[in-house]
């Protein structure tokens, strides 16, 4: 019976799919909330004349167009970013393996230095290095992690990372627009959008907390603070431009 070690490690440490894609979910979700609310806040900041006369349809058209365009851009950007990271990792690891094959003694001395810097005495480092050098694949992994400080990207999925970012952007980014689907673009509707946006940021912060089990105050506070700062800027620009 063959064991899927990647799934086994995740299950053993309680890592689910949300934790596996937490970076993409938070990145896409936060940007979706802020970017979409920027459209709403921009119209509202342009005063009643700008928001009321333009109408809810225009807010929704601009908001949805921006939402989908940016979601595609974010998804493709994450795809290219993950793919580039994976290609770079693969290339550098290939170089490490070549150096291990052509200059094993030099690489062994680097292992000794690396182990000594992490608290192992020289005698122990020498002994361990002589065993490790016989396993070039393992040494290459160690060098990539400790020497080059590059995370292992061989199991990275650019397409899946991009898709999760895209869906997270759409899901969270649609929340600030919900009041404009239901009501006319009045000041109370904008206030409802502010509440919806705040709720979305809190939800995203709680998702961070649930995934990381760090301080709930820090997880929610950071998410709300970053999103609120961007929203205030968007509203201010709308107010300045709208006169």
C-alpha positions in Angstrom: 0.0 0.0 0.0 1.5 3.3 -1.1 1.1 6.3 1.2 0.5 9.8 -0.1 3.0 11.5 2.1 1.8 15.1 1.2 -1.8 14.3 2.3 -0.5 12.4 5.3 1.6 15.4 6.5 -1.3 17.8 6.0 -3.7 15.5 7.9 -1.2 14.9 10.7 -0.7 18.6 11.2 -4.4 19.6 10.7 -3.8 21.5 7.5 -6.9 21.6 5.3 -7.5 23.2 1.9 -8.2 26.7 3.4 -4.8 26.7 5.1 -3.1 25.4 2.0 -4.5 28.4 0.0 -4.7 31.0 2.8 -2.3 33.3 1.0 -4.4 33.4 -2.2 -7.7 33.7 -0.2 -6.5 36.6 1.9 -4.7 38.3 -1.0 -7.6 38.0 -3.4 -10.3 38.7 -0.8 -8.7 41.8 0.7 -8.0 43.3 -2.7 -11.5 42.4 -3.9 -13.1 44.2 -1.0 -11.0 47.3 -1.2 -11.0 47.6 -4.9 -14.8 47.3 -5.3 -15.5 49.6 -2.3 -13.2 52.1 -3.9 -15.7 52.4 -6.8 -18.6 52.8 -4.3 -16.7 55.2 -2.1 -15.5 57.2 -5.1 -19.1 57.8 -6.2 -20.2 58.6 -2.7 -17.3 60.9 -2.0 -18.2 62.9 -5.1 -21.2 64.1 -3.1 -25.0 63.6 -3.5 -24.9 65.2 -7.0 -22.4 62.7 -8.2 -23.9 59.6 -6.6 -27.6 60.2 -6.9 -27.7 61.5 -10.5 -25.5 58.8 -11.8 -27.8 56.1 -10.3 -27.5 52.7 -8.9 -27.2 51.1 -12.4 -24.0 53.1 -13.1 -22.5 52.2 -9.7 -23.2 48.5 -10.4 -21.9 48.7 -14.0 -18.7 50.3 -12.9 -18.4 48.2 -9.9 -19.0 44.8 -11.6 -16.8 45.7 -14.6 -14.0 46.6 -12.2 -14.7 43.5 -10.1 -14.5 41.0 -12.9 -11.6 42.8 -14.7 -9.5 43.0 -11.6 -10.4 39.4 -10.6 -9.1 38.1 -13.9 -6.0 40.3 -13.6 -5.4 39.1 -10.0 -5.9 35.5 -11.0 -3.6 35.6 -13.9 -1.1 37.6 -11.9 -1.0 34.9 -9.2 -0.7 32.2 -11.9 2.4 33.9 -13.4 3.8 34.6 -10.0 3.5 31.1 -8.8 4.8 29.7 -12.1 7.8 32.0 -12.0 8.6 31.0 -8.4 8.4 27.4 -9.3 10.6 27.8 -12.4 13.2 29.7 -10.4 13.2 27.1 -7.6 13.6 24.2 -10.1 16.4 26.0 -11.9 18.3 26.8 -8.8 17.9 23.3 -7.4 19.3 21.9 -10.7 22.3 24.1 -10.2 22.7 22.8 -6.6 22.6 19.2 -7.8 25.2 20.0 -10.5 27.5 21.5 -7.9 27.1 18.5 -5.6 28.1 16.2 -8.5 31.1 18.3 -9.6 32.4 19.8 -6.3 31.2 17.4 -3.5 34.0 18.3 -1.1 33.3 22.0 -1.4 29.6 21.4 -0.9 30.4 19.2 2.1 32.3 22.1 3.7 29.3 24.3 3.2 27.1 21.8 5.0 29.6 21.8 7.9 29.4 25.6 8.1 25.6 25.5 7.8 25.2 23.0 10.6 27.7 24.8 12.8 25.8 28.1 12.4 22.7 26.3 13.7 24.4 25.1 16.9 26.0 21.7 16.0 29.6 21.4 17.2 32.3 21.1 14.5 33.0 17.4 15.2 29.3 16.5 15.0 28.9 18.7 11.9 31.8 16.9 10.1 30.3 13.5 11.0 26.8 14.5 9.8 28.1 16.1 6.6 29.8 13.0 5.6 26.6 11.1 5.8 24.5 13.8 4.2 26.8 14.2 1.2 25.9 10.7 0.1 22.3 11.9 -0.4 22.5 14.7 -2.9 18.7 15.1 -3.3 18.4 15.7 0.5 21.3 18.0 0.5 19.9 20.0 -2.4 16.6 20.4 -0.5 18.6 21.6 2.6 20.6 24.1 0.5 17.5 25.5 -1.1 15.9 26.0 2.2 18.8 27.1 4.5 21.3 28.6 2.1 19.1 30.2 -0.6 16.1 30.6 1.7 13.7 29.5 -1.0 10.5 27.6 -0.2 9.9 24.3 -2.0 7.7 25.2 -5.0 7.9 21.8 -6.8 4.3 20.9 -5.7 3.0 24.4 -6.5 0.0 24.6 -8.8 0.0 28.0 -10.7 -3.4 27.3 -12.3 -5.0 26.3 -9.0 -3.4 29.3 -7.1 -4.7 31.6 -9.8 -8.2 30.1 -9.7 -8.4 30.4 -5.9 -7.3 34.1 -6.1 -9.8 34.8 -8.8 -12.7 33.2 -6.9 -11.7 34.8 -3.6 -11.6 38.2 -5.3 -15.0 37.8 -6.8 -16.6 36.4 -3.6 -15.4 39.0 -1.2 -15.3 41.8 -3.7 -19.1 41.5 -4.5 -20.0 42.2 -0.8 -19.7 46.0 -1.0 -22.0 46.1 -4.0 -24.8 44.1 -2.4 -26.7 47.1 -1.1 -26.8 48.7 -4.6 -28.5 45.6 -5.9 -31.3 46.2 -3.5 -31.7 50.0 -3.0 -31.4 53.3 -4.7 -28.0 55.0 -4.5 -28.9 57.2 -1.5 -26.7 58.1 1.5 -28.2 55.3 3.6 -27.3 52.8 0.8 -23.7 54.0 0.9 -23.8 53.6 4.7 -25.1 50.0 4.2 -22.2 49.4 1.8 -19.8 50.7 4.5 -21.3 48.2 6.9 -21.1 45.4 4.3 -17.5 46.2 3.6 -16.6 46.3 7.3 -18.3 42.9 7.8 -16.4 41.4 4.8 -13.1 42.6 6.2 -14.0 41.2 9.7 -15.0 37.9 8.0 -11.7 37.8 6.2 -9.8 38.5 9.4 -11.7 35.7 11.2 -10.8 33.4 8.4 -7.1 34.3 9.0 -7.6 33.7 12.7 -9.3 30.3 12.2 -6.5 29.2 9.8 -3.6 30.4 11.8 -4.9 30.4 15.4 -2.9 33.5 16.1 -4.4 36.4 18.1 -8.0 37.1 16.9 -7.5 40.8 17.7 -4.4 41.0 15.5 -5.8 39.0 12.6 -9.1 40.9 12.5 -7.5 44.3 13.4 -4.8 44.2 10.7 -7.3 43.2 8.0 -9.8 45.9 8.9 -7.1 48.5 9.4 -5.5 47.9 6.0 -8.9 47.8 4.2 -10.2 50.8 6.0 -7.1 52.9 5.1 -7.6 52.1 1.4 -11.3 52.9 1.6 -10.7 56.3 3.3 -8.2 57.2 0.5 -10.8 56.2 -2.2 -13.5 58.3 -0.5 -11.2 61.2 -0.1 -10.2 61.2 -3.8 -13.8 61.1 -4.8 -14.6 64.0 -2.5 -11.7 66.1 -4.0 -12.5 65.3 -7.6 -16.3 65.7 -7.1 -15.7 69.1 -5.5 
